[in-house]
Amino acid sequence: MSGSSFVYVSYIRVTPEKLWQALTRPEIIAQYRFGMNVESDWNVGSAWKMYADGHLMDAGEILESVAPQRLVLSWRSEWSAEFKAEGKSTCVFEIEPTGPSSKLTLTHSSERPNSKFIGAVADGWPMVISNLKSLLETGEVALVYHRRHEDSR
């Protein structure tokens, strides 16, 4: 593959149905995605949008939605001109039952070689999935994250 991709696998002690709900219910998403608000009906062809503090951060289209097994989104970063210029990427969530747990495989990819956006999500997704796992298993998130302006790093 000549593009860029990031793959992350986690085993979460929860049913595939509960994991699916956590991936698609705005009130649950906000808990593990650092207060982000997500809007979608999760039907194929529908739009999805994610906001932070009322500002559009990311958006795209639902490409596949097979509950509770597979969710595929087109993804466009809206908050960074550099990332937005890279165009759309694809984010795939695959859920497999594994005994008392579910295996979640997340693949975020772009056709662009050396994508800076995929490099950025490679830092962000582990924090999000760690929070998701912790929330579903313990009722509390593992991390509290505050975005910083690029100039304040």
Phi and psi restraints in degrees (value plus and minus 20) as a CYANA .aco file:
   2 SER   PHI    -111.4   -71.4
   2 SER   PSI     -24.3    15.7
   3 GLY   PHI    -108.3   -68.3
   3 GLY   PSI    -175.5  -135.5
   4 SER   PHI    -143.4  -103.4
   4 SER   PSI     123.4   163.4
   5 SER   PHI    -170.5  -130.5
   5 SER   PSI     135.6   175.6
   6 PHE   PHI    -151.0  -111.0
   6 PHE   PSI     109.9   149.9
   7 VAL   PHI    -143.6  -103.6
   7 VAL   PSI     114.9   154.9
   8 TYR   PHI    -156.8  -116.8
   8 TYR   PSI     111.0   151.0
   9 VAL   PHI    -139.6   -99.6
   9 VAL   PSI     115.4   155.4
  10 SER   PHI    -160.8  -120.8
  10 SER   PSI     125.1   165.1
  11 TYR   PHI    -126.1   -86.1
  11 TYR   PSI     103.2   143.2
  12 ILE   PHI    -141.7  -101.7
  12 ILE   PSI     107.9   147.9
  13 ARG   PHI     -97.6   -57.6
  13 ARG   PSI      59.6    99.6
  14 VAL   PHI    -181.9  -141.9
  14 VAL   PSI     138.1   178.1
  15 THR   PHI     -92.7   -52.7
  15 THR   PSI     135.6   175.6
  16 PRO   PHI     -76.2   -36.2
  16 PRO   PSI     -56.4   -16.4
  17 GLU   PHI     -83.9   -43.9
  17 GLU   PSI     -62.7   -22.7
  18 LYS   PHI     -89.9   -49.9
  18 LYS   PSI     -55.3   -15.3
  19 LEU   PHI     -86.1   -46.1
  19 LEU   PSI     -62.3   -22.3
  20 TRP   PHI     -78.4   -38.4
  20 TRP   PSI     -65.6   -25.6
  21 GLN   PHI     -78.3   -38.3
  21 GLN   PSI     -60.8   -20.8
  22 ALA   PHI     -86.8   -46.8
  22 ALA   PSI     -48.8    -8.8
  23 LEU   PHI    -101.5   -61.5
  23 LEU   PSI     -37.7     2.3
  24 THR   PHI    -144.8  -104.8
  24 THR   PSI     -23.0    17.0
  25 ARG   PHI    -122.8   -82.8
  25 ARG   PSI      98.7   138.7
  26 PRO   PHI     -74.1   -34.1
  26 PRO   PSI     -57.8   -17.8
  27 GLU   PHI     -88.8   -48.8
  27 GLU   PSI     -47.9    -7.9
  28 ILE   PHI    -103.2   -63.2
  28 ILE   PSI     -62.5   -22.5
  29 ILE   PHI     -75.6   -35.6
  29 ILE   PSI     -64.0   -24.0
  30 ALA   PHI     -78.7   -38.7
  30 ALA   PSI     -51.7   -11.7
  31 GLN   PHI     -88.9   -48.9
  31 GLN   PSI     -62.9   -22.9
  32 TYR   PHI    -118.3   -78.3
  32 TYR   PSI     -31.0     9.0
  33 ARG   PHI    -124.5   -84.5
  33 ARG   PSI      14.8    54.8
  34 PHE   PHI      39.8    79.8
  34 PHE   PSI      19.9    59.9
  35 GLY   PHI      63.6   103.6
  35 GLY   PSI     -15.6    24.4
  36 MET   PHI     -86.3   -46.3
  36 MET   PSI     122.9   162.9
  37 ASN   PHI    -124.8   -84.8
  37 ASN   PSI     107.6   147.6
  38 VAL   PHI    -136.7   -96.7
  38 VAL   PSI     116.0   156.0
  39 GLU   PHI    -140.5  -100.5
  39 GLU   PSI     105.7   145.7
  40 SER   PHI    -196.4  -156.4
  40 SER   PSI     140.1   180.1
  41 ASP   PHI    -121.7   -81.7
  41 ASP   PSI     -20.9    19.1
  42 TRP   PHI      43.6    83.6
  42 TRP   PSI       0.7    40.7
  43 ASN   PHI    -114.1   -74.1
  43 ASN   PSI     125.8   165.8
  44 VAL   PHI     -75.0   -35.0
  44 VAL   PSI     111.7   151.7
  45 GLY   PHI      72.8   112.8
  45 GLY   PSI     -32.9     7.1
  46 SER   PHI    -100.8   -60.8
  46 SER   PSI     135.9   175.9
  47 ALA   PHI    -102.3   -62.3
  47 ALA   PSI     137.4   177.4
  48 TRP   PHI    -154.0  -114.0
  48 TRP   PSI     127.7   167.7
  49 LYS   PHI    -161.3  -121.3
  49 LYS   PSI     122.6   162.6
  50 MET   PHI    -144.9  -104.9
  50 MET   PSI     110.3   150.3
  51 TYR   PHI    -140.6  -100.6
  51 TYR   PSI     126.5   166.5
  52 ALA   PHI    -145.7  -105.7
  52 ALA   PSI     103.4   143.4
  53 ASP   PHI      31.5    71.5
  53 ASP   PSI      18.1    58.1
  54 GLY   PHI      61.7   101.7
  54 GLY   PSI     -22.1    17.9
  55 HIS   PHI    -122.0   -82.0
  55 HIS   PSI     112.1   152.1
  56 LEU   PHI     -85.3   -45.3
  56 LEU   PSI     104.2   144.2
  57 MET   PHI    -123.0   -83.0
  57 MET   PSI     -67.1   -27.1
  58 ASP   PHI    -166.6  -126.6
  58 ASP   PSI     135.6   175.6
  59 ALA   PHI    -177.3  -137.3
  59 ALA   PSI     146.7   186.7
  60 GLY   PHI     153.8   193.8
  60 GLY   PSI    -176.1  -136.1
  61 GLU   PHI    -151.2  -111.2
  61 GLU   PSI     128.4   168.4
  62 ILE   PHI    -100.7   -60.7
  62 ILE   PSI      95.7   135.7
  63 LEU   PHI    -113.2   -73.2
  63 LEU   PSI     -56.2   -16.2
  64 GLU   PHI    -164.1  -124.1
  64 GLU   PSI     125.2   165.2
  65 SER   PHI    -170.5  -130.5
  65 SER   PSI      78.9   118.9
  66 VAL   PHI    -143.8  -103.8
  66 VAL   PSI      70.4   110.4
  67 ALA   PHI     -91.5   -51.5
  67 ALA   PSI     120.2   160.2
  68 PRO   PHI    -121.7   -81.7
  68 PRO   PSI      29.6    69.6
  69 GLN   PHI    -136.5   -96.5
  69 GLN   PSI     -60.5   -20.5
  70 ARG   PHI    -172.0  -132.0
  70 ARG   PSI     111.5   151.5
  71 LEU   PHI    -152.5  -112.5
  71 LEU   PSI     104.1   144.1
  72 VAL   PHI    -143.6  -103.6
  72 VAL   PSI     107.2   147.2
  73 LEU   PHI    -142.0  -102.0
  73 LEU   PSI     118.1   158.1
  74 SER   PHI     -99.5   -59.5
  74 SER   PSI     128.3   168.3
  75 TRP   PHI    -158.1  -118.1
  75 TRP   PSI     109.5   149.5
  76 ARG   PHI    -151.8  -111.8
  76 ARG   PSI     103.7   143.7
  77 SER   PHI     -92.6   -52.6
  77 SER   PSI     110.3   150.3
  78 GLU   PHI    -130.7   -90.7
  78 GLU   PSI     -29.0    11.0
  79 TRP   PHI    -116.5   -76.5
  79 TRP   PSI     -34.5     5.5
  80 SER   PHI    -144.9  -104.9
  80 SER   PSI     104.6   144.6
  81 ALA   PHI     -79.7   -39.7
  81 ALA   PSI     -58.8   -18.8
  82 GLU   PHI     -83.5   -43.5
  82 GLU   PSI     -65.6   -25.6
  83 PHE   PHI     -91.4   -51.4
  83 PHE   PSI     -58.3   -18.3
  84 LYS   PHI     -81.3   -41.3
  84 LYS   PSI     -56.8   -16.8
  85 ALA   PHI     -84.4   -44.4
  85 ALA   PSI     -42.3    -2.3
  86 GLU   PHI     -94.1   -54.1
  86 GLU   PSI     -33.8     6.2
  87 GLY   PHI      63.0   103.0
  87 GLY   PSI    -177.3  -137.3
  88 LYS   PHI    -102.7   -62.7
  88 LYS   PSI     129.3   169.3
  89 SER   PHI    -143.7  -103.7
  89 SER   PSI     158.8   198.8
  90 THR   PHI    -147.1  -107.1
  90 THR   PSI     113.9   153.9
  91 CYS   PHI    -140.0  -100.0
  91 CYS   PSI     104.3   144.3
  92 VAL   PHI    -139.1   -99.1
  92 VAL   PSI     107.1   147.1
  93 PHE   PHI    -130.0   -90.0
  93 PHE   PSI     101.6   141.6
  94 GLU   PHI    -138.0   -98.0
  94 GLU   PSI     110.9   150.9
  95 ILE   PHI    -139.0   -99.0
  95 ILE   PSI     107.6   147.6
  96 GLU   PHI    -148.9  -108.9
  96 GLU   PSI     113.7   153.7
  97 PRO   PHI     -89.9   -49.9
  97 PRO   PSI     118.4   158.4
  98 THR   PHI    -160.4  -120.4
  98 THR   PSI      62.2   102.2
  99 GLY   PHI      46.7    86.7
  99 GLY   PSI    -148.8  -108.8
 100 PRO   PHI    -100.4   -60.4
 100 PRO   PSI     -17.4    22.6
 101 SER   PHI    -142.1  -102.1
 101 SER   PSI     155.5   195.5
 102 SER   PHI    -144.6  -104.6
 102 SER   PSI     117.8   157.8
 103 LYS   PHI    -112.1   -72.1
 103 LYS   PSI     101.5   141.5
 104 LEU   PHI    -127.6   -87.6
 104 LEU   PSI     100.2   140.2
 105 THR   PHI    -133.2   -93.2
 105 THR   PSI     100.0   140.0
 106 LEU   PHI    -128.7   -88.7
 106 LEU   PSI     107.5   147.5
 107 THR   PHI    -146.3  -106.3
 107 THR   PSI      99.0   139.0
 108 HIS   PHI    -135.9   -95.9
 108 HIS   PSI     100.4   140.4
 109 SER   PHI    -157.9  -117.9
 109 SER   PSI     138.7   178.7
 110 SER   PHI    -158.9  -118.9
 110 SER   PSI     128.1   168.1
 111 GLU   PHI     -93.6   -53.6
 111 GLU   PSI     -34.2     5.8
 112 ARG   PHI     -98.5   -58.5
 112 ARG   PSI     103.3   143.3
 113 PRO   PHI     -85.0   -45.0
 113 PRO   PSI     125.6   165.6
 114 ASN   PHI      33.3    73.3
 114 ASN   PSI      22.5    62.5
 115 SER   PHI     -84.0   -44.0
 115 SER   PSI     104.6   144.6
 116 LYS   PHI     -89.8   -49.8
 116 LYS   PSI     -51.0   -11.0
 117 PHE   PHI     -85.4   -45.4
 117 PHE   PSI     -65.3   -25.3
 118 ILE   PHI     -84.0   -44.0
 118 ILE   PSI     -56.0   -16.0
 119 GLY   PHI     -80.3   -40.3
 119 GLY   PSI     -59.0   -19.0
 120 ALA   PHI     -90.3   -50.3
 120 ALA   PSI     -62.7   -22.7
 121 VAL   PHI     -88.9   -48.9
 121 VAL   PSI     -44.1    -4.1
 122 ALA   PHI     -84.1   -44.1
 122 ALA   PSI     -45.1    -5.1
 123 ASP   PHI    -103.9   -63.9
 123 ASP   PSI     -57.4   -17.4
 124 GLY   PHI    -100.8   -60.8
 124 GLY   PSI     -62.1   -22.1
 125 TRP   PHI     -78.7   -38.7
 125 TRP   PSI     -62.5   -22.5
 126 PRO   PHI     -79.0   -39.0
 126 PRO   PSI     -54.7   -14.7
 127 MET   PHI     -87.4   -47.4
 127 MET   PSI     -63.7   -23.7
 128 VAL   PHI     -84.9   -44.9
 128 VAL   PSI     -67.7   -27.7
 129 ILE   PHI     -89.0   -49.0
 129 ILE   PSI     -54.5   -14.5
 130 SER   PHI     -81.9   -41.9
 130 SER   PSI     -62.5   -22.5
 131 ASN   PHI     -84.3   -44.3
 131 ASN   PSI     -62.8   -22.8
 132 LEU   PHI     -78.9   -38.9
 132 LEU   PSI     -69.8   -29.8
 133 LYS   PHI     -79.6   -39.6
 133 LYS   PSI     -68.8   -28.8
 134 SER   PHI     -82.0   -42.0
 134 SER   PSI     -64.9   -24.9
 135 LEU   PHI     -80.2   -40.2
 135 LEU   PSI     -66.5   -26.5
 136 LEU   PHI     -90.1   -50.1
 136 LEU   PSI     -52.6   -12.6
 137 GLU   PHI    -108.9   -68.9
 137 GLU   PSI     -49.5    -9.5
 138 THR   PHI    -143.0  -103.0
 138 THR   PSI     -35.0     5.0
 139 GLY   PHI      68.8   108.8
 139 GLY   PSI     -21.5    18.5
 140 GLU   PHI    -153.0  -113.0
 140 GLU   PSI     127.9   167.9
 141 VAL   PHI     -97.9   -57.9
 141 VAL   PSI     137.5   177.5
 142 ALA   PHI    -107.1   -67.1
 142 ALA   PSI     -52.3   -12.3
 143 LEU   PHI    -149.4  -109.4
 143 LEU   PSI     123.3   163.3
 144 VAL   PHI    -134.9   -94.9
 144 VAL   PSI     103.7   143.7
 145 TYR   PHI    -141.7  -101.7
 145 TYR   PSI     117.9   157.9
 146 HIS   PHI    -141.0  -101.0
 146 HIS   PSI     103.4   143.4
 147 ARG   PHI     -86.0   -46.0
 147 ARG   PSI     122.4   162.4
 148 ARG   PHI    -138.3   -98.3
 148 ARG   PSI     127.3   167.3
 149 HIS   PHI     -85.4   -45.4
 149 HIS   PSI     123.3   163.3
 150 GLU   PHI     -74.7   -34.7
 150 GLU   PSI     -52.4   -12.4
 151 ASP   PHI     -97.3   -57.3
 151 ASP   PSI     -32.6     7.4
 152 SER   PHI    -118.3   -78.3
 152 SER   PSI     -11.7    28.3
